[in-house]
C-alpha cells in the first residue's frame, strides 16, 4: 500500500486522470445501484397489480390513478398511471401514450449505466499510457546513467510502469463488474415496464367489455372504441 501511495505522489500528473475516472465511476455505481436495486422496483408487485385491477374493474379509475401516484419515482407505476389517464380514449391513443411512457421509463432506468463501460476502457488505456511513459523515462535515464546506476534506474522505471498498469486495472475491473450487474438488473426492469404496459391495456379492455356485458350496461362504459380494438387488439 505504501508503494502505491508513493507512486501516486511521485507521478500525480499521470495518475490524476485514472483517479478522476475512478471517482466518476464510483459516483455512477453508487447512484445507479440505489436507483435500480432500491428506488425503481416495486415491493410486492403482485399485490400492487391486484389493487389496480380491482379498482379499474370497479370503475374507480380516479382512485387507481391516485394509488399509482403514491409510488412516485417508480417507472412501472408511472407507465400504469399514463395508461389509466387515457382510459376513456380510443385504443390507439392509449397505445401511443403507453409507448411514450415506456420509452421515458426505460430511458430513466438505463441512464448513465453505459458510461461505466467507457470509464473501464479509458482507465485501462490510461494505465497503459502510464506504463509506456514510465518505460520511456526509464530507458532514457538508463541511457544517460553510469553502469552502476543502470540496474537501479531500470528497476525503478519498470516498477513505475507496472504500478500505472495496476492502477488502471484497479479502476477498470470494478467498473466492468458493476456495469454487468447493473445492465442485467436494468434489462429485467425494462421487461417489467413493458409487461406493465400490456397489463394496464388488458385491464382497460376488461373494464370495457365488463361494462358492455353487465346488466343494463349496453355500452355505457366507453373506454375503448370497438372499431379500434378490432384493428389493434
C-alpha positions as CSV (number, residue, x, y, z in Angstrom):
1,X,0.0,0.0,0.0
2,X,2.8,2.4,0.8
3,X,4.4,1.7,-2.6
4,X,1.2,2.7,-4.4
5,X,0.8,5.9,-2.3
6,X,4.4,6.8,-3.1
7,X,3.8,6.1,-6.8
8,X,0.7,8.3,-6.8
9,X,2.6,11.2,-5.1
10,X,5.6,10.9,-7.4
11,X,3.5,10.5,-10.6
12,X,0.4,12.5,-9.8
13,X,0.2,14.2,-13.2
14,X,0.0,10.8,-15.0
15,X,-2.2,9.2,-12.3
16,X,-4.7,12.1,-11.9
17,X,-6.8,11.1,-15.0
18,X,-7.1,7.5,-13.7
19,X,-8.1,8.7,-10.3
20,X,-10.7,11.1,-11.8
21,X,-12.1,8.2,-13.9
22,X,-12.3,6.0,-10.8
23,X,-14.1,8.7,-8.8
24,X,-16.6,9.3,-11.6
25,X,-17.2,5.5,-11.9
26,X,-17.7,5.2,-8.1
27,X,-20.3,8.0,-8.2
28,X,-22.2,6.4,-11.1
29,X,-22.1,3.0,-9.5
30,X,-23.4,4.3,-6.2
31,X,-26.2,6.4,-7.8
32,X,-27.3,3.7,-10.2
33,X,-27.2,0.9,-7.6
34,X,-29.5,2.8,-5.3
35,X,-31.9,3.7,-8.2
36,X,-32.0,0.3,-9.9
37,X,-31.9,-2.0,-6.9
38,X,-34.0,0.0,-4.4
39,X,-35.7,3.1,-5.8
40,X,-37.2,1.8,-9.0
41,X,-38.6,-1.7,-8.2
42,X,-42.0,-2.1,-6.5
43,X,-42.1,-4.3,-3.5
44,X,-44.9,-6.8,-3.5
45,X,-45.7,-6.1,-7.1
46,X,-48.4,-8.8,-7.3
47,X,-50.4,-7.0,-4.6
48,X,-49.9,-3.7,-6.4
49,X,-51.3,-5.1,-9.7
50,X,-54.2,-6.8,-7.9
51,X,-55.1,-3.5,-6.3
52,X,-55.0,-1.6,-9.6
53,X,-57.0,-4.3,-11.3
54,X,-59.8,-4.3,-8.6
55,X,-60.1,-0.5,-8.8
56,X,-60.2,-0.5,-12.6
57,X,-62.8,-3.2,-12.9
58,X,-64.9,-1.5,-10.3
59,X,-65.0,1.8,-12.2
60,X,-62.7,3.6,-9.7
61,X,-60.2,4.9,-12.2
62,X,-59.5,8.1,-10.2
63,X,-58.6,6.0,-7.2
64,X,-56.4,3.8,-9.3
65,X,-54.6,6.9,-10.6
66,X,-54.2,8.2,-7.1
67,X,-52.9,4.9,-5.9
68,X,-50.2,5.0,-8.7
69,X,-49.2,8.5,-7.5
70,X,-48.3,7.0,-4.1
71,X,-45.4,5.3,-5.9
72,X,-43.7,8.4,-7.3
73,X,-40.4,7.6,-8.8
74,X,-41.4,4.0,-9.7
75,X,-41.3,3.5,-13.5
76,X,-43.9,0.8,-13.5
77,X,-46.4,2.9,-11.6
78,X,-45.7,5.9,-14.0
79,X,-46.5,3.7,-17.0
80,X,-49.7,2.4,-15.5
81,X,-50.8,5.9,-14.5
82,X,-50.3,7.2,-18.0
83,X,-52.4,4.4,-19.3
84,X,-55.2,5.0,-16.8
85,X,-55.2,8.7,-17.6
86,X,-56.3,7.7,-21.1
87,X,-58.7,5.0,-20.1
88,X,-61.7,6.8,-21.7
89,X,-60.0,7.4,-25.0
90,X,-59.7,5.2,-28.1
91,X,-57.3,2.3,-28.0
92,X,-54.8,3.9,-30.4
93,X,-54.5,6.9,-28.2
94,X,-53.9,4.7,-25.1
95,X,-51.3,2.6,-27.0
96,X,-49.4,5.7,-28.2
97,X,-49.4,7.2,-24.7
98,X,-48.1,3.9,-23.2
99,X,-45.4,3.7,-25.9
100,X,-44.2,7.2,-24.9
101,X,-44.4,6.3,-21.2
102,X,-42.5,3.1,-21.6
103,X,-39.8,4.9,-23.6
104,X,-39.3,7.5,-20.9
105,X,-39.3,4.9,-18.2
106,X,-36.7,2.8,-19.9
107,X,-34.5,5.8,-20.6
108,X,-34.6,6.6,-16.8
109,X,-33.7,3.0,-16.0
110,X,-30.8,2.8,-18.4
111,X,-29.4,6.3,-17.8
112,X,-25.7,6.7,-17.2
113,X,-25.0,3.0,-16.8
114,X,-23.3,2.8,-20.2
115,X,-20.7,5.3,-19.0
116,X,-19.2,2.6,-16.8
117,X,-18.1,0.6,-19.8
118,X,-16.4,3.7,-21.3
119,X,-14.7,4.5,-18.0
120,X,-13.4,1.0,-17.7
121,X,-11.9,1.2,-21.2
122,X,-10.5,4.6,-20.6
123,X,-8.9,3.7,-17.3
124,X,-7.3,0.6,-18.9
125,X,-5.9,2.8,-21.7
126,X,-4.7,5.4,-19.3
127,X,-2.9,2.8,-17.3
128,X,-1.3,1.5,-20.5
129,X,-0.3,5.1,-21.4
130,X,1.3,5.5,-17.9
131,X,3.2,2.2,-18.5
132,X,4.6,3.3,-21.8
133,X,5.6,6.7,-20.4
134,X,7.3,5.0,-17.4
135,X,9.3,2.7,-19.7
136,X,10.3,5.6,-22.0
137,X,11.5,7.6,-19.0
138,X,13.4,4.6,-17.5
139,X,15.2,3.8,-20.8
140,X,16.1,7.5,-21.2
141,X,17.5,7.5,-17.7
142,X,19.4,4.3,-18.2
143,X,21.0,5.6,-21.4
144,X,22.4,8.6,-19.6
145,X,23.4,6.8,-16.4
146,X,26.6,5.1,-15.4
147,X,26.9,1.3,-15.3
148,X,26.5,1.2,-11.5
149,X,23.2,3.2,-11.7
150,X,21.6,1.5,-14.7
151,X,20.1,-1.5,-12.9
152,X,18.6,0.6,-10.1
153,X,17.1,3.1,-12.6
154,X,15.8,0.4,-14.8
155,X,14.1,-1.4,-11.9
156,X,12.6,1.9,-10.6
157,X,11.2,2.7,-14.1
158,X,9.7,-0.8,-14.6
159,X,8.1,-0.6,-11.1
160,X,6.6,2.8,-12.1
161,X,5.3,1.4,-15.4
162,X,3.7,-1.7,-13.7
163,X,2.1,0.4,-11.0
164,X,0.4,2.5,-13.7
165,X,-1.0,-0.6,-15.3
166,X,-2.2,-2.0,-11.9
167,X,-3.9,1.3,-11.1
168,X,-5.7,1.4,-14.4
169,X,-6.9,-2.2,-13.9
170,X,-7.9,-1.4,-10.4
171,X,-10.4,1.1,-11.7
172,X,-11.4,-0.8,-14.8
173,X,-12.3,-4.2,-13.2
174,X,-14.8,-2.9,-10.6
175,X,-16.4,-0.7,-13.3
176,X,-16.9,-3.6,-15.6
177,X,-18.3,-5.9,-12.9
178,X,-20.7,-3.2,-11.8
179,X,-21.6,-2.5,-15.4
180,X,-22.6,-6.1,-16.0
181,X,-24.7,-6.3,-12.8
182,X,-26.5,-3.0,-13.5
183,X,-27.2,-3.9,-17.1
184,X,-28.6,-7.2,-16.1
185,X,-30.9,-5.6,-13.5
186,X,-31.8,-2.8,-15.9
187,X,-32.9,-5.3,-18.5
188,X,-35.2,-7.0,-16.0
189,X,-36.7,-3.7,-15.0
190,X,-37.2,-2.7,-18.7
191,X,-39.0,-6.0,-19.3
192,X,-41.2,-5.4,-16.3
193,X,-42.1,-1.9,-17.6
194,X,-43.1,-3.4,-21.0
195,X,-45.3,-6.0,-19.2
196,X,-46.9,-3.2,-17.1
197,X,-48.0,-1.5,-20.3
198,X,-49.5,-4.7,-21.6
199,X,-51.2,-5.3,-18.2
200,X,-52.8,-1.9,-18.0
201,X,-54.1,-2.2,-21.5
202,X,-55.6,-5.6,-20.7
203,X,-57.3,-4.1,-17.6
204,X,-58.8,-1.3,-19.6
205,X,-60.1,-3.7,-22.2
206,X,-61.5,-6.0,-19.5
207,X,-63.3,-2.9,-18.0
208,X,-64.8,-2.0,-21.3
209,X,-66.1,-5.5,-22.0
210,X,-67.3,-5.9,-18.4
211,X,-69.3,-2.7,-18.9
212,X,-70.7,-4.0,-22.2
213,X,-71.8,-7.3,-20.8
214,X,-73.1,-6.0,-17.4
215,X,-76.9,-6.0,-16.9
216,X,-78.1,-2.7,-18.2
217,X,-74.6,-1.8,-19.3
218,X,-75.3,-1.7,-23.0
219,X,-72.2,0.3,-23.8
220,X,-72.4,2.9,-21.0
221,X,-68.6,2.4,-20.5
222,X,-66.7,3.9,-23.4
223,X,-63.1,3.1,-22.6
224,X,-62.1,1.6,-25.9
225,X,-63.9,2.0,-29.1
226,X,-64.8,-1.4,-30.6
227,X,-63.6,-0.5,-34.1
228,X,-60.1,0.5,-32.7
229,X,-60.0,-2.7,-30.7
230,X,-60.6,-4.9,-33.7
231,X,-57.6,-3.3,-35.5
232,X,-55.1,-3.1,-32.7
233,X,-56.1,-5.7,-30.1
